Amino acid sequence: MAKAAPKNKALTKSQIIAALAEKVGISKKEVATFLDAQAELAYKNAKNSFVVPGIGKLVLVQRKARVGRNPQTGEKINIAAKKVVKFRVAKAAKDAILGVK
């Protein structure tokens, strides 16, 4: 059986691979290949949004230009518009993690 991570620690990639391999009944190498292929597919398709069923989706968002402040001096600075990648968590994942209200 795969070792679980200590209470407040995130699982490492190798722990995730071991747990999935045991759960699904395939080799660790096959799970690692699948995860790498999924990540590569997500990177290529994130511009159009990429859904990970039951978990959420990657979306590309255009941020508007804005005025910010330098936290050390309080001086106003202009922040340029830019594209950012965001992850929107699926409702099913939120409900499973936080519980249904």
C-alpha positions as CSV (number, residue, x, y, z in Angstrom):
1,M,0.0,0.0,0.0
2,A,1.3,3.5,-0.9
3,K,2.3,5.7,2.0
4,A,0.0,8.6,2.7
5,A,1.5,12.1,3.1
6,P,1.8,13.5,6.7
7,K,-1.3,15.4,7.8
8,N,-0.4,18.9,6.5
9,K,1.9,18.0,3.6
10,A,1.0,17.9,0.0
11,L,1.4,14.6,-1.8
12,T,4.6,14.3,-4.0
13,K,4.3,13.3,-7.6
14,S,5.7,9.9,-6.8
15,Q,3.2,9.4,-4.0
16,I,0.3,10.3,-6.3
17,I,1.7,7.9,-9.0
18,A,2.0,5.1,-6.4
19,A,-1.6,5.7,-5.0
20,L,-3.1,5.8,-8.5
21,A,-1.2,2.7,-9.7
22,E,-2.5,0.8,-6.7
23,K,-6.1,2.1,-7.0
24,V,-6.4,1.4,-10.8
25,G,-4.3,-1.7,-10.9
26,I,-1.7,-0.6,-13.5
27,S,2.0,0.0,-13.2
28,K,3.6,3.1,-11.8
29,K,5.3,3.7,-15.2
30,E,1.9,3.7,-17.0
31,V,0.4,6.1,-14.5
32,A,3.4,8.4,-14.9
33,T,3.1,8.3,-18.7
34,F,-0.6,9.1,-18.4
35,L,0.0,12.1,-16.1
36,D,2.7,13.5,-18.3
37,A,0.5,13.1,-21.4
38,Q,-2.4,14.8,-19.6
39,A,-0.2,17.7,-18.6
40,E,1.2,18.1,-22.1
41,L,-2.3,18.1,-23.5
42,A,-3.4,20.7,-20.9
43,Y,-0.5,23.0,-21.9
44,K,-1.3,22.8,-25.6
45,N,-5.1,23.4,-25.1
46,A,-5.2,25.9,-22.2
47,K,-5.7,28.8,-24.6
48,N,-9.2,27.4,-25.4
49,S,-9.7,26.2,-21.8
50,F,-8.9,22.7,-20.7
51,V,-11.2,20.7,-18.5
52,V,-10.0,18.1,-16.0
53,P,-13.3,16.2,-15.4
54,G,-14.5,16.4,-11.8
55,I,-11.7,18.7,-10.7
56,G,-11.9,22.0,-12.7
57,K,-10.6,23.8,-15.8
58,L,-7.7,25.8,-16.9
59,V,-8.7,29.1,-18.6
60,L,-6.7,31.9,-20.2
61,V,-7.8,35.3,-18.9
62,Q,-6.9,38.8,-20.2
63,R,-6.2,41.2,-17.3
64,K,-6.8,44.9,-17.8
65,A,-4.1,47.5,-17.2
66,R,-4.3,49.1,-13.8
67,V,-2.6,51.4,-11.3
68,G,-1.0,49.7,-8.3
69,R,1.2,50.8,-5.5
70,N,4.8,50.0,-4.5
71,P,4.3,48.5,-1.0
72,Q,7.6,49.9,0.2
73,T,7.3,53.5,-0.9
74,G,3.6,53.9,-1.5
75,E,4.4,55.3,-5.0
76,K,1.8,54.7,-7.7
77,I,2.9,52.4,-10.6
78,N,1.2,51.4,-13.8
79,I,0.7,47.7,-14.3
80,A,0.4,46.7,-17.9
81,A,-2.4,44.5,-19.3
82,K,-1.4,40.8,-19.5
83,K,-2.7,37.3,-20.1
84,V,-2.8,34.9,-17.1
85,V,-3.7,31.3,-16.7
86,K,-6.3,30.6,-14.0
87,F,-7.7,27.4,-12.6
88,R,-11.5,27.3,-11.9
89,V,-12.4,24.5,-9.4
90,A,-15.4,22.5,-10.4
91,K,-18.5,22.5,-8.2
92,A,-18.2,18.8,-7.6
93,A,-14.7,19.2,-6.3
94,K,-15.7,22.1,-4.0
95,D,-18.6,20.1,-2.6
96,A,-16.4,17.0,-2.1
97,I,-13.7,19.0,-0.3
98,L,-15.8,21.6,1.7
99,G,-19.0,19.6,2.1
100,V,-22.4,20.6,0.8
101,K,-24.0,23.5,2.6
